[in-house]
Amino acid sequence: MSLQSPPAATAAADLPPGPGAGLPPGAELNQGSAASPSAEEGGEDEEEEEEEGEKEKEREKLPPIPSASSAAAGGLERGAKNQFSTFSNFITSINQKKEGIGNRNSPTQLVIPNIKNVRDLPPICLDVRQKQRISIDTLPQELKAPIPPEPSLPIRTKTVKDFQDDVEKSKSSGDWKAVHDFYSTTFDSFLEINAAFKTAKIFKTFQNQKLHVLSNLQKDTNSPFNTVEDSGINAKFVNVVYDALLNTPQDVQKSVLKGIINGLLQEWKGPRTKDDLRAYCILLQNPQFSNTSTYVIYAHLLRQIAALTEADHHFLVHWSKKISQRRFKQLVDRLLQFISLRLFPAKPEEFPPMVKCTWWIPSATKVLALFNAANSLISPPIISYTDFYNSTLDHIDLMEEYHNWQCYGNSHRFSFCQYPFIISIAAKKVIIQRDSEQQMISIARQSLVDKVSRRQKPDMNMLFLNVKVRRTHLVSDSLDELARKRADLKKKLKVTFVGEAGLDMGGLTKEWFLLLIRQIFHPDYGMFTYHKDSHCHWFSSFKCDNYSEFRLVGALMGLAVYNSITLDIRFPPCCYKKLLSPPIVPCDHNTLVGICDVTLDDLFQIMPELAHGLSELLSYEGNVEEDFYSTFQVFQEEFGVIKSYNLKPNGDKIPVTNQNRKEYVQLYIDFLLNKSIYKQFAAFYYGFHSVCASYALLLLRPEEVEILVCGSPELDMSALQRSTQYEGYQKTDLTIRYFWDVVLGFSLDLQKKLLHFATGSDRVPVGGMADLNFKISKSETSTNWLPVAHTCFNQLCLPPYKNKKELKQKLIIGISNAEGFGLE
């Protein structure tokens, strides 16, 4: 089954068409009445003349707040003026072009998109791979224009120390006039913000080829900062000013908010300058926006930032990655809180009615996407990707969001699924499970209809994927069953072992998975190679005539996700990155699948020793060609025979030198992780997607796919204690109290061994320990016996040991000497 990716709504969806038509003069920011977006422009000269005549009247106005209907239909009108590039195109291209960060256009030029001259590309999902991208580096030359001149800034000489001295004097004297004057002046306009916080530069002149430094160093706040790496913001001064702000009197804080309102009310003509972007970057960090009383102002700030052009977003993203980790986390948390409180306000009367400010949440989410893009540019990232999760979304109608995204993805209708980084893995699991259930019901209903239409008697077994296997021929029987019943893979799975009585209530299915995975991944089977240094499996590069068993493993993983089974599979993260390359099976079967960009870090996760050797080669200071005597050729042993492969045409004749060693290392890594195992992984890829083909995969990161398949490595034994069920014991019994005292005192390694012993995996399902349904049963055997585990039912049988010492001793022996999947 193959799917076409539904294009996401443009990033500017639900936003107003930009400055132009606004609120009535003198309107307050928290005014609830909505105004319609202005009509489409750029057609007739008469319309332009009318607009010129209205300009004077439109001064001191905010951009319009669209009504609910206009927001849903699409905020940004397509016209020749006030156009904004597709925001999601920018975000995706920025995530895909990390290596090209340094190779930017000249800092004296800025791309000014002209939508008339740009081919209209289909909008795409954020954080999702796509075939066509636009970045500001690849636009044609005719679309580039010089940066508009920035207005001269007033000279402000106050330093960090001067400000801190003023604050200390005010605290001791109680006279806050000097501090009040500073805040009210600094935040009165975007120009004043730049005058205060723009980094000082030193004038240098060259005369007669000799460098002369002016004796009087001047603070040049008018020097341009037009590179993505240098924002020109004095971050230390900004932090000191904001840290002191919340401890000032209320009149000082109100003067800051009043100044911000003045800045937001400014009428904009033409594209934003870099000073404007600096002001936006500084205002976003204002701690006052953590207070719900300021949310109306905050919302308008977010709306203006979200409506900036793609080129402006480019600068904001790169400037944001320079913010300290603590401040960055605060900014993200503030945006998440804003979204949560708008969705579920503690005091609804604090905010305008939802129908009159439908643009609040889309604006905040789009600004949050900028920070997510900035976070992805850093390795390691500034904060964890999980810090962008908004758990509040777990409580909304996720399937409605998902269906809106599927049905209206190519329109301007907003959906959180356009921004999957904000949806938690728990919420994504719910979407995937319900989507799977709907597909199961649909397939089963179709089977029933087909039976009835042929006048055949309906059979309940037709509603399930029934797999019948012999234990003695487990792999071959499973392969035959899945190949023969390929049309039923999306039905509910039921397993029967031939010659054994019993109904599959979940236990037989789990046992089938455990036994099959155990056999397939055994080193003697030859499909996968186990690397002891990294404790993970990787695909064997040995050539064979039939790769159907790799397809079986992929289908097993897909069935596990589809049926909410956690597998004990140890693949490196790179495997899941390849599994989502692309996330939707291409219609053209000649398209390469499972090929992704791989790095030395990916190789470290699989073959750390080899990766270390290649790293040493890259940093070697001697003569690489003479000392290593290597060529662009690799050697592999296959069934006792050494075979050679060229990394590039005539690679055996090209020596590795200091100049080309980076190319050699990259080609070597690509050969090991992509080319040498292409057929094996392609079969694995198609097997997985034969079961899990769903638009929901577009929402997932590779790390999240791993968690869905294998569970999370984060253990919380206290949570397991709270959710454990008992059979024959009470939680207050002495043996149970001994057990938890011992387990909670175990090292992490022993806790993992216990979990592996009892459940078949040392990882936790997405829903947490509660989803394990862990049970402790009383074993009526002698206390000389060791504990016994039934991994198919996550059950531990515990004899009533007489004391804690005996229980600890027997438990450690049991969990430390159990094979693979525990005792059955």
Secondary structure as the mmCIF struct_conf table of DSSP 4:
data_model
#
loop_
_struct_conf.conf_type_id
_struct_conf.id
_struct_conf.beg_label_comp_id
_struct_conf.beg_label_asym_id
_struct_conf.beg_label_seq_id
_struct_conf.end_label_comp_id
_struct_conf.end_label_asym_id
_struct_conf.end_label_seq_id
HELX_LH_PP_P HELX_LH_PP_P1 GLN A 4 THR A 10
TURN_TY1_P TURN_TY1_P1 ALA A 11 ASP A 14
BEND BEND1 PRO A 19 ALA A 21
BEND BEND2 LEU A 23 LEU A 23
HELX_LH_PP_P HELX_LH_PP_P2 PRO A 24 PRO A 24
TURN_TY1_P TURN_TY1_P2 PRO A 25 GLY A 26
TURN_TY1_P TURN_TY1_P3 LEU A 29 ASN A 30
HELX_LH_PP_P HELX_LH_PP_P3 SER A 36 GLU A 40
BEND BEND3 GLY A 42 GLY A 43
HELX_RH_AL_P HELX_RH_AL_P1 ASP A 45 GLU A 54
TURN_TY1_P TURN_TY1_P4 LYS A 55 LYS A 55
HELX_RH_3T_P HELX_RH_3T_P1 GLU A 56 GLU A 58
TURN_TY1_P TURN_TY1_P5 ARG A 59 GLU A 60
HELX_LH_PP_P HELX_LH_PP_P4 LEU A 62 PRO A 64
HELX_RH_AL_P HELX_RH_AL_P2 ALA A 68 ALA A 73
BEND BEND4 GLY A 75 LEU A 76
BEND BEND5 ALA A 80 ASN A 82
HELX_RH_AL_P HELX_RH_AL_P3 PHE A 87 GLN A 96
HELX_RH_3T_P HELX_RH_3T_P2 LYS A 98 GLY A 100
TURN_TY1_P TURN_TY1_P6 ILE A 101 GLY A 102
HELX_LH_PP_P HELX_LH_PP_P5 ARG A 104 SER A 106
TURN_TY1_P TURN_TY1_P7 PRO A 107 THR A 108
STRN STRN1 GLN A 109 VAL A 111
HELX_RH_3T_P HELX_RH_3T_P3 ILE A 115 ASN A 117
BEND BEND6 VAL A 118 VAL A 118
HELX_LH_PP_P HELX_LH_PP_P6 LEU A 121 PRO A 123
TURN_TY1_P TURN_TY1_P8 LEU A 126 ASP A 127
BEND BEND7 LYS A 131 LYS A 131
TURN_TY1_P TURN_TY1_P9 ILE A 136 THR A 138
BEND BEND8 LEU A 139 LEU A 139
HELX_RH_3T_P HELX_RH_3T_P4 GLN A 141 LEU A 143
STRN STRN2 LYS A 144 PRO A 146
HELX_LH_PP_P HELX_LH_PP_P7 ILE A 147 ILE A 155
HELX_RH_AL_P HELX_RH_AL_P4 VAL A 160 SER A 173
HELX_RH_AL_P HELX_RH_AL_P5 LYS A 177 THR A 186
TURN_TY1_P TURN_TY1_P10 PHE A 187 PHE A 187
BEND BEND9 ASP A 188 SER A 189
HELX_RH_AL_P HELX_RH_AL_P6 PHE A 190 PHE A 197
STRN STRN3 LYS A 198 LYS A 198
HELX_LH_PP_P HELX_LH_PP_P8 THR A 199 ALA A 200
STRN STRN4 LYS A 204 GLN A 207
TURN_TY1_P TURN_TY1_P11 ASN A 208 GLN A 209
STRN STRN5 LYS A 210 VAL A 213
BEND BEND10 SER A 215 ASN A 216
TURN_TY1_P TURN_TY1_P12 THR A 221 ASN A 222
BEND BEND11 SER A 223 SER A 223
BEND BEND12 THR A 227 GLU A 229
STRN STRN6 ILE A 233 ILE A 233
HELX_RH_AL_P HELX_RH_AL_P7 ALA A 235 LEU A 245
TURN_TY1_P TURN_TY1_P13 LEU A 246 ASN A 247
BEND BEND13 THR A 248 THR A 248
HELX_RH_AL_P HELX_RH_AL_P8 GLN A 250 LEU A 264
TURN_TY1_P TURN_TY1_P14 LEU A 265 LEU A 265
HELX_LH_PP_P HELX_LH_PP_P9 GLN A 266 TRP A 268
BEND BEND14 GLY A 270 PRO A 271
HELX_LH_PP_P HELX_LH_PP_P10 ARG A 272 THR A 273
HELX_RH_AL_P HELX_RH_AL_P9 LYS A 274 LEU A 284
TURN_TY1_P TURN_TY1_P15 GLN A 285 GLN A 285
HELX_RH_3T_P HELX_RH_3T_P5 PRO A 287 SER A 290
BEND BEND15 ASN A 291 ASN A 291
HELX_RH_3T_P HELX_RH_3T_P6 THR A 292 THR A 294
HELX_RH_AL_P HELX_RH_AL_P10 TYR A 295 ALA A 306
TURN_TY1_P TURN_TY1_P16 ALA A 307 ALA A 307
BEND BEND16 LEU A 308 LEU A 308
HELX_RH_AL_P HELX_RH_AL_P11 GLU A 310 SER A 320
TURN_TY1_P TURN_TY1_P17 LYS A 321 LYS A 322
BEND BEND17 ILE A 323 ILE A 323
HELX_RH_AL_P HELX_RH_AL_P12 GLN A 325 LEU A 343
BEND BEND18 PHE A 344 PHE A 344
BEND BEND19 ALA A 346 LYS A 347
HELX_RH_3T_P HELX_RH_3T_P7 PRO A 348 GLU A 350
BEND BEND20 PHE A 351 PHE A 351
HELX_RH_3T_P HELX_RH_3T_P8 MET A 354 LYS A 356
TURN_TY1_P TURN_TY1_P18 THR A 358 TRP A 359
HELX_RH_AL_P HELX_RH_AL_P13 TRP A 360 LEU A 377
BEND BEND21 ILE A 378 PRO A 380
BEND BEND22 ILE A 382 ILE A 383
HELX_RH_3T_P HELX_RH_3T_P9 TYR A 385 PHE A 388
HELX_RH_3T_P HELX_RH_3T_P10 SER A 391 HIS A 395
BEND BEND23 ILE A 396 ILE A 396
HELX_RH_AL_P HELX_RH_AL_P14 LEU A 398 TYR A 408
TURN_TY1_P TURN_TY1_P19 GLY A 409 HIS A 412
HELX_RH_3T_P HELX_RH_3T_P11 PHE A 416 GLN A 418
BEND BEND24 TYR A 419 TYR A 419
HELX_RH_3T_P HELX_RH_3T_P12 PRO A 420 ILE A 422
BEND BEND25 ILE A 423 ILE A 423
HELX_RH_AL_P HELX_RH_AL_P15 ILE A 425 SER A 453
TURN_TY1_P TURN_TY1_P20 ARG A 454 ARG A 455
HELX_LH_PP_P HELX_LH_PP_P11 GLN A 456 PRO A 458
HELX_RH_3T_P HELX_RH_3T_P13 MET A 460 LEU A 463
STRN STRN7 PHE A 464 VAL A 469
HELX_RH_3T_P HELX_RH_3T_P14 ARG A 471 HIS A 473
HELX_RH_AL_P HELX_RH_AL_P16 LEU A 474 ARG A 484
TURN_TY1_P TURN_TY1_P21 LYS A 485 LYS A 485
HELX_RH_3T_P HELX_RH_3T_P15 ARG A 486 ASP A 488
TURN_TY1_P TURN_TY1_P22 LEU A 489 LYS A 490
BEND BEND26 LYS A 491 LYS A 491
STRN STRN8 LYS A 492 PHE A 497
TURN_TY1_P TURN_TY1_P23 VAL A 498 GLY A 499
BEND BEND27 MET A 505 GLY A 506
HELX_RH_AL_P HELX_RH_AL_P17 GLY A 507 ILE A 520
TURN_TY1_P TURN_TY1_P24 PHE A 521 PHE A 521
BEND BEND28 HIS A 522 HIS A 522
HELX_RH_3T_P HELX_RH_3T_P16 PRO A 523 TYR A 525
BEND BEND29 MET A 527 MET A 527
STRN STRN9 PHE A 528 HIS A 531
TURN_TY1_P TURN_TY1_P25 LYS A 532 HIS A 535
STRN STRN10 CYS A 536 PHE A 539
BEND BEND30 ASP A 545 ASP A 545
HELX_RH_AL_P HELX_RH_AL_P18 SER A 548 TYR A 562
TURN_TY1_P TURN_TY1_P26 ASN A 563 SER A 564
HELX_RH_AL_P HELX_RH_AL_P19 PRO A 573 LEU A 579
TURN_TY1_P TURN_TY1_P27 LEU A 580 LEU A 580
BEND BEND31 SER A 581 ILE A 584
BEND BEND32 CYS A 587 ASP A 588
TURN_TY1_P TURN_TY1_P28 HIS A 589 ASN A 590
BEND BEND33 THR A 591 THR A 591
BEND BEND34 GLY A 594 GLY A 594
HELX_RH_AL_P HELX_RH_AL_P20 LEU A 600 PHE A 604
TURN_TY1_P TURN_TY1_P29 GLN A 605 ILE A 606
HELX_RH_AL_P HELX_RH_AL_P21 PRO A 608 SER A 619
BEND BEND35 GLY A 622 GLY A 622
HELX_RH_AL_P HELX_RH_AL_P22 VAL A 624 PHE A 628
STRN STRN11 THR A 631 THR A 631
BEND BEND36 PHE A 632 PHE A 632
STRN STRN12 GLN A 633 GLU A 638
TURN_TY1_P TURN_TY1_P30 PHE A 639 GLY A 640
STRN STRN13 VAL A 641 ASN A 646
BEND BEND37 LEU A 647 LYS A 648
TURN_TY1_P TURN_TY1_P31 PRO A 649 ASN A 650
HELX_RH_3T_P HELX_RH_3T_P17 GLY A 651 LYS A 653
BEND BEND38 ILE A 654 ILE A 654
STRN STRN14 PRO A 655 PRO A 655
TURN_TY1_P TURN_TY1_P32 ASN A 658 ASN A 660
HELX_RH_AL_P HELX_RH_AL_P23 ARG A 661 LEU A 673
TURN_TY1_P TURN_TY1_P33 ASN A 674 ASN A 674
HELX_RH_3T_P HELX_RH_3T_P18 LYS A 675 ILE A 677
HELX_RH_AL_P HELX_RH_AL_P24 TYR A 678 CYS A 692
BEND BEND39 SER A 694 SER A 694
HELX_RH_3T_P HELX_RH_3T_P19 TYR A 695 LEU A 699
HELX_RH_AL_P HELX_RH_AL_P25 PRO A 702 CYS A 710
STRN STRN15 SER A 712 SER A 712
BEND BEND40 PRO A 713 PRO A 713
HELX_RH_AL_P HELX_RH_AL_P26 MET A 717 SER A 723
STRN STRN16 GLN A 725 GLU A 727
BEND BEND41 GLY A 728 GLY A 728
TURN_TY1_P TURN_TY1_P34 LYS A 731 THR A 732
BEND BEND42 ASP A 733 ASP A 733
HELX_RH_AL_P HELX_RH_AL_P27 LEU A 734 LEU A 744
TURN_TY1_P TURN_TY1_P35 GLY A 745 GLY A 745
BEND BEND43 PHE A 746 PHE A 746
HELX_RH_AL_P HELX_RH_AL_P28 LEU A 748 THR A 759
BEND BEND44 GLY A 760 GLY A 760
BEND BEND45 ASP A 762 ARG A 763
STRN STRN17 VAL A 764 VAL A 764
TURN_TY1_P TURN_TY1_P36 VAL A 766 GLY A 767
HELX_RH_3T_P HELX_RH_3T_P20 MET A 769 LEU A 772
STRN STRN18 LYS A 775 LYS A 778
BEND BEND46 THR A 781 THR A 781
TURN_TY1_P TURN_TY1_P37 THR A 783 ASN A 784
BEND BEND47 TRP A 785 TRP A 785
HELX_LH_PP_P HELX_LH_PP_P12 LEU A 786 PRO A 787
STRN STRN19 VAL A 788 HIS A 790
HELX_RH_3T_P HELX_RH_3T_P21 THR A 791 PHE A 793
TURN_TY1_P TURN_TY1_P38 ASN A 794 ASN A 794
STRN STRN20 GLN A 795 LEU A 798
BEND BEND48 LYS A 802 ASN A 803
HELX_RH_AL_P HELX_RH_AL_P29 LYS A 804 SER A 816
BEND BEND49 ASN A 817 ASN A 817
TURN_TY1_P TURN_TY1_P39 GLY A 820 PHE A 821
#
